[in-house]
């Protein structure tokens, strides 16, 4: 039982890093993704966003910032490749990016 709790805790702690790794993988392979690949990627993205939202109080400000940056990068990649379903799904999950950022406790920083 203790090992299962430790594993669950480790997964929660690593979620921002897992999201970054996932987004980097999508970015590397996006040019060869089929509609099915995008559907799978969108499902994985949504799953991680939901996991984060369920546990957001357990993350510090830096982890929230890291997760948010990875989400933004994913949305940009999806938009670049014209993945409308990804953007629709993201809007449903976030109920608007402004609300999501506010919930995370991070505001979009102006570009330098």
C-alpha positions as CSV (number, residue, x, y, z in Angstrom):
1,X,0.0,0.0,0.0
2,X,2.8,2.4,0.9
3,X,4.5,1.7,-2.5
4,X,1.2,2.6,-4.3
5,X,0.9,5.9,-2.4
6,X,4.6,6.7,-3.2
7,X,4.0,5.9,-6.9
8,X,0.9,8.1,-7.0
9,X,2.7,10.9,-5.3
10,X,5.6,10.6,-7.7
11,X,3.2,10.8,-10.7
12,X,1.6,13.9,-9.3
13,X,5.0,15.5,-8.7
14,X,6.2,14.7,-12.2
15,X,3.1,15.8,-14.1
16,X,4.5,19.1,-15.2
17,X,7.6,17.3,-16.5
18,X,5.5,14.6,-18.1
19,X,3.5,17.3,-19.9
20,X,6.6,18.9,-21.2
21,X,8.0,15.6,-22.4
22,X,4.6,14.8,-24.1
23,X,4.5,18.2,-25.8
24,X,8.1,17.9,-27.0
25,X,7.3,14.5,-28.5
26,X,4.2,15.8,-30.2
27,X,6.3,18.7,-31.5
28,X,8.9,16.4,-32.9
29,X,6.4,14.2,-34.7
30,X,3.5,16.6,-35.6
31,X,4.5,16.7,-39.2
32,X,3.8,13.0,-39.6
33,X,0.7,12.8,-37.4
34,X,-2.5,11.4,-38.9
35,X,-6.0,12.4,-37.7
36,X,-5.9,9.3,-35.5
37,X,-2.5,10.3,-34.0
38,X,-3.9,13.8,-33.3
39,X,-7.0,12.2,-31.7
40,X,-4.8,10.1,-29.4
41,X,-2.6,13.1,-28.6
42,X,-5.6,15.2,-27.8
43,X,-7.0,12.6,-25.5
44,X,-3.7,12.3,-23.7
45,X,-3.4,16.0,-23.4
46,X,-7.0,16.3,-22.0
47,X,-6.3,13.5,-19.5
48,X,-3.2,15.3,-18.2
49,X,-5.0,18.6,-18.0
50,X,-7.8,17.0,-16.0
51,X,-5.3,15.3,-13.7
52,X,-3.6,18.7,-13.1
53,X,-6.9,20.4,-12.4
54,X,-7.8,17.7,-9.9
55,X,-4.5,18.2,-8.0
56,X,-3.6,21.8,-8.7
57,X,-3.4,22.7,-5.0
58,X,-0.5,20.2,-4.6
59,X,1.7,22.1,-7.1
60,X,3.9,25.1,-6.3
61,X,4.0,28.3,-8.5
62,X,6.9,27.1,-10.5
63,X,5.3,23.8,-11.3
64,X,2.1,25.6,-12.3
65,X,4.1,27.9,-14.6
66,X,5.9,24.9,-16.1
67,X,2.6,23.1,-16.8
68,X,1.0,26.2,-18.2
69,X,3.9,26.8,-20.6
70,X,3.7,23.3,-21.9
71,X,-0.1,23.6,-22.4
72,X,0.5,26.8,-24.3
73,X,3.1,25.2,-26.5
74,X,0.7,22.3,-27.2
75,X,-2.1,24.7,-28.2
76,X,0.3,26.5,-30.6
77,X,1.5,23.2,-32.2
78,X,-2.1,22.1,-32.6
79,X,-3.1,25.4,-34.1
80,X,-0.1,25.3,-36.5
81,X,-1.1,21.9,-37.8
82,X,-4.8,23.0,-38.1
83,X,-6.0,20.6,-35.4
84,X,-9.4,22.2,-34.8
85,X,-10.6,19.3,-32.7
86,X,-7.7,19.8,-30.3
87,X,-8.6,23.5,-29.9
88,X,-12.3,22.6,-29.3
89,X,-11.3,20.0,-26.7
90,X,-8.9,22.4,-25.0
91,X,-11.6,25.1,-24.8
92,X,-14.0,22.5,-23.2
93,X,-11.4,21.5,-20.7
94,X,-10.2,25.0,-19.8
95,X,-13.6,26.8,-20.1
96,X,-11.5,29.6,-21.6
97,X,-7.8,30.0,-21.2
98,X,-8.1,33.1,-19.1
99,X,-10.1,31.2,-16.5
100,X,-7.6,28.4,-16.6
101,X,-4.7,30.7,-16.0
102,X,-6.4,32.4,-13.2
103,X,-7.2,29.1,-11.5
104,X,-3.5,28.1,-11.8
105,X,-2.6,31.3,-10.1
106,X,-0.5,32.5,-13.1
107,X,-1.3,35.2,-15.4
108,X,-0.1,35.3,-19.0
109,X,3.1,37.4,-19.0
110,X,3.5,40.0,-21.7
111,X,6.0,39.0,-24.4
112,X,9.4,40.5,-24.2
